[in-house]
Amino acid sequence: MTQQTETKATKANAPVVNYRQLPPALRVTLKPYPEDFHMPILVGLMPALAALADGVTYEYCNGKIHHMALFAFILGEQSDNKSVIDDVVEMWIKSLRKEDKEVRDQEDATVKHNLVRKNNERGQMAPDECVRTVPITISVAKLLQRHINSKGHSLYSMESEADTLLKTNGAGSWSAKYDIYRKAWDHALFGQDYMSVNSQSGNVEAFYSWTICGQACSFLKMYGNENATNGLSSRTMLAEMPDNSFRPMPKFKKMSEADLQLVEDGVNTLRAATGFKATPRLKKAIDKWVEEKRLEAAPRLDIIKDIYRRRAGVIGYRCGMIFMLLVGKESNACIDFAVTMAEYTLQNQCRLFGPLLKLQNERVRDKMPVATVNENVLQQLPSPFTFDDLRKLKGNECTDGSLYSIISRWKAEGWIEKTGKSSWEKTPALQSCNLA
């Protein structure tokens, strides 16, 4: 089977949510669209819903307290109806846009007043009110200011054309904020200090979600340099719009007033949710899923799956939290939704980010000194050696999963070859490395 055929098969077998079991607000949101639009719409919508539910915290499987933040990138070619993502998101964040407009109008009025004021007239101070929907092209200083004035709320960006973002990349719209995005996903501290009083200084807990739509070329520019290895890729949900090649124009239905009311009720429910939420069933289900993926990856030495399974579990959990808040309980459907979104995220991350991660890891290895701790351990092993031999050397320091990662790296470098189910032998290439 060729790689292209394999990719098509993977896409065809991608998990889908059970439409009939979705919360009413999500079900009516998807109702106007064909079935193959449902997963891209849900993926694109989840970060907006996480921003609406920003008052909620929960305990993840590892015991850490998490906040609600999600990132999503939706791929689609020209005229692939990516605009439906924009339409759906705008419907859900309408109340935020309305509130933000009032503050922005005050800001504009202040700027106009200060431009025409007399020399002896004191300038007006800009309002320090909360604006939660910000353009993705926002500067670092402005993003910091919006965070300082956010009163603890999450910010959110929707960008329907990734090229708009990339055209201003040199001005810091994307590359200067890699670290901020990662911090925002983890609700970690970010800030800056400047001497000038005209520059924005301060420290704040980053809290930010975004949805970006774009073509494959934009996707590669955004993630093809270092973002597959720096942690941003594993924090990003992915979906592709359905193939539009030679397809009749899809017909979208209109939503009824009753449907729109259900969406508004959903918005109000998410915005009203606050405080810590105990979710024992979600925790148990996602913990089980993450472990299942580890057991799948380890025997195959699949480092790509092993890396992406970890945060895919977090993403699925947060999607499950949104479902739980909308229905008010950890139902069986809620658990199924969380696991499905985790699996869908993992499969797309491995398929789309996996090749980029592998390429970037190879480039890093080429620049590193040859002799590392793991390679020195290899010198201490007999040839052939077994997994138990390695466990005796490193077992107190590493889990079995980490040991499989070590073996995978050696195998990728061509230093060992597999000789049996759990045995390997060193290759002549290892001797040429002259390891200490």
Buried (B, 14 or more C-beta within 10 A) or exposed (E): EEEEEEEEEEBEEBBEBEEEBBBBBBBBBBBBBBEEBBBBBBBBBBBBBBBBBBBBBBBBBEEEEBBBBBBBBBBBBEEBBBEBBBBBBBBBBBEBEEBBEEBBEBBEEBEEEBEEEEEEEEEBEBBEBBBBBBEBBBBBBBBBBBBBBBEEBBBBBBBBBBEBBBEEBEEBBBBBBBBBBBBBBBBEEBBEEEEEEEEBBBEBBBBBBBBBBBBEEBBEBBBEBBBBBBBBBBBBBBBBBBEBEEEEEEEEEEBEEEBBEBBBEBBEBBBEBEEEBEBEBBBEBBBEBBBEBBEEBBEEBBBBBBBBBBBBBBBBBBBBBBBBBBBEEBBEBBBBBBBBBBBBBBBBBBBBBBEBBBEBBEEEEEEEEEEEEBBEBBEEBEEBBBBEBBEEBBEEEBEBEBBBBBBBBBBBBEBBEEEEEBBBBBBEEBEEBEBE
